[in-house]
Amino acid sequence: MTNILSEKTPKSTDDQKGHIDSRDTSEYAVDALKKWWRTEGQQRYQRATHLAIFADDGGRNSASAHAWKYGLQTRLCNRHGLSVIVAHYPSGASKWNPIEHRLFSEVSKSWAGRPLDSYQTILNYLRSTTTTTGLRVIAHLVKKACKKGIKISNAQMRQLEISADKALPKWNFTLRPN
């Protein structure tokens, strides 16, 4: 599992390869995916033409977030020639998200009851999280300040190569490189 930690105080979690962040921004979420693809995904899945993302439907990566869709299109699909399929868990259903159980429960055990008094302490606890079934956490401190409130114009949205899922068009979609 890849784990990316923002320099700010952690406050939220999601399942984009199991990363913890503090900036509820689409830019941060796309950066995390792009970093994972460049540092791990490309090597592991050399022949991949599609990337499937299972995401909670809230905040930065919600099904209605224009900056999320635009960032995926321009910084992941187009740059890496990948079709990106995004499937959202319905609101309130994150308890069925396997990352919530597999990753975060183990991280919680690693630092249970101990003060998280520095970024290095947090990184050390994350990096030392392992299981007998092979879970390992790779943690990075991200110092980049991500912008909140990025507005995507209607003209930019029309540039997307996006198609809604037939079964759940409100939540799920596919972006293709253009």
C-alpha positions in Angstrom: 0.0 0.0 0.0 1.2 3.5 -0.7 0.5 6.1 2.0 1.1 9.8 1.4 1.0 12.2 4.3 0.5 15.9 4.0 2.5 18.3 6.1 -0.6 19.5 7.8 -2.4 17.7 10.7 -4.2 14.6 9.4 -7.9 14.9 9.5 -9.4 12.7 6.8 -8.9 9.5 5.0 -9.8 7.8 1.7 -9.1 4.8 -0.4 -6.9 6.2 -3.2 -4.3 3.5 -2.5 -4.9 4.2 1.1 -3.6 7.7 1.7 -4.0 10.0 4.7 -4.1 13.7 4.1 -5.1 16.9 5.6 -5.9 19.0 2.6 -9.4 18.2 1.3 -8.5 19.2 -2.2 -8.9 17.6 -5.6 -5.4 18.7 -6.5 -4.0 16.7 -3.5 -6.0 13.6 -4.4 -4.9 13.7 -8.1 -1.3 14.3 -7.0 -1.4 11.3 -4.7 -2.6 9.1 -7.6 -0.2 10.5 -10.1 2.7 9.9 -7.7 1.6 6.4 -7.0 1.3 5.7 -10.8 4.8 7.1 -11.5 6.6 5.5 -8.6 4.8 2.2 -8.3 1.9 1.5 -10.7 3.8 1.9 -13.9 6.4 -0.6 -12.9 3.9 -3.1 -11.4 1.4 -2.9 -14.2 3.6 -2.2 -17.3 1.0 -3.1 -19.8 -1.9 -1.4 -18.2 -4.2 0.8 -20.3 -6.9 1.3 -17.6 -6.7 2.3 -14.0 -9.7 1.5 -11.6 -10.2 3.8 -8.7 -12.6 3.0 -5.9 -13.3 6.1 -3.9 -15.5 7.4 -1.1 -18.0 9.9 -2.4 -17.1 12.9 -0.4 -15.0 16.0 -0.4 -12.2 16.3 -2.9 -13.0 13.2 -4.9 -16.7 13.2 -5.0 -18.6 12.2 -8.1 -19.6 15.8 -8.6 -16.2 17.5 -8.0 -15.2 19.1 -11.3 -11.6 19.8 -10.2 -11.2 16.0 -9.4 -12.5 15.0 -12.9 -10.5 17.6 -14.7 -7.3 16.8 -12.7 -7.7 13.1 -13.5 -8.2 13.9 -17.2 -5.3 16.3 -17.6 -2.7 14.9 -15.2 -3.3 11.2 -15.3 -5.3 10.1 -18.4 -3.7 12.4 -20.9 -0.2 12.4 -19.5 0.0 8.7 -19.1 -2.3 7.4 -21.8 -4.6 5.7 -19.3 -8.3 5.3 -19.2 -9.4 5.9 -15.6 -12.6 4.2 -14.3 -13.9 5.8 -11.1 -16.4 3.9 -8.9 -17.7 5.7 -5.8 -18.9 4.1 -2.7 -22.3 5.7 -1.8 -22.3 8.3 1.0 -22.2 6.5 4.3 -21.0 3.3 2.8 -17.3 3.7 3.5 -17.5 1.0 6.1 -17.5 -1.5 3.2 -14.3 0.1 1.7 -11.6 -2.6 2.2 -8.9 0.1 2.8 -10.9 1.2 5.9 -10.5 -2.3 7.3 -7.2 -3.6 5.9 -5.1 -0.4 6.2 -6.5 1.9 8.7 -7.2 -0.7 11.4 -3.6 -1.8 11.2 -2.3 1.8 11.3 -4.5 2.4 14.3 -2.9 -0.6 16.1 0.6 0.7 15.3 0.1 4.0 17.0 -2.6 3.2 19.5 -2.5 5.3 22.6 0.8 7.0 21.7 1.2 10.8 21.1 1.6 11.9 17.5 3.9 14.7 18.4 5.8 15.2 15.1 5.6 14.4 11.4 8.6 12.0 11.9 6.7 10.1 14.6 3.7 9.8 12.4 5.8 8.6 9.4 7.6 6.1 11.6 4.3 4.6 12.9 2.9 4.4 9.3 6.1 2.9 7.9 6.3 0.3 10.7 2.7 -1.0 10.0 2.8 -4.5 8.6 0.7 -7.6 8.7 1.4 -11.3 8.3 -0.6 -11.2 5.1 1.9 -8.9 3.4 0.5 -5.4 4.1 3.3 -2.8 4.1 2.9 1.0 4.2 5.1 3.4 2.3 4.7 6.9 3.7 5.9 10.2 2.3 5.6 13.7 3.8 4.1 16.0 1.2 5.2 19.6 1.7 3.4 21.0 -1.3 0.6 23.5 -0.4 -2.5 22.5 -2.4 -4.9 25.2 -3.4 -8.5 25.0 -2.2 -11.4 26.3 -4.3 -10.0 25.7 -7.7 -12.7 26.5 -10.2 -13.0 24.6 -13.4 -14.9 26.4 -16.2 -17.6 24.9 -18.4 -15.3 25.1 -21.3 -12.7 23.0 -19.4 -15.4 20.5 -18.5 -16.3 20.2 -22.1 -12.7 19.0 -22.9 -13.2 15.9 -20.8 -13.5 12.5 -22.5 -15.9 11.3 -19.9 -18.7 8.7 -20.0 -21.1 8.0 -17.2 -21.5 4.4 -16.0 -24.8 2.9 -17.3 -25.8 1.3 -14.0 -24.8 4.1 -11.7 -24.3 7.3 -13.8 -24.5 9.6 -10.8 -21.6 8.0 -9.0 -19.4 6.3 -11.5 -17.6 7.3 -14.7 -14.8 6.6 -17.1 -12.3 9.2 -18.4 -10.3 8.4 -21.6 -7.1 10.1 -22.8 -7.6 12.7 -25.5 
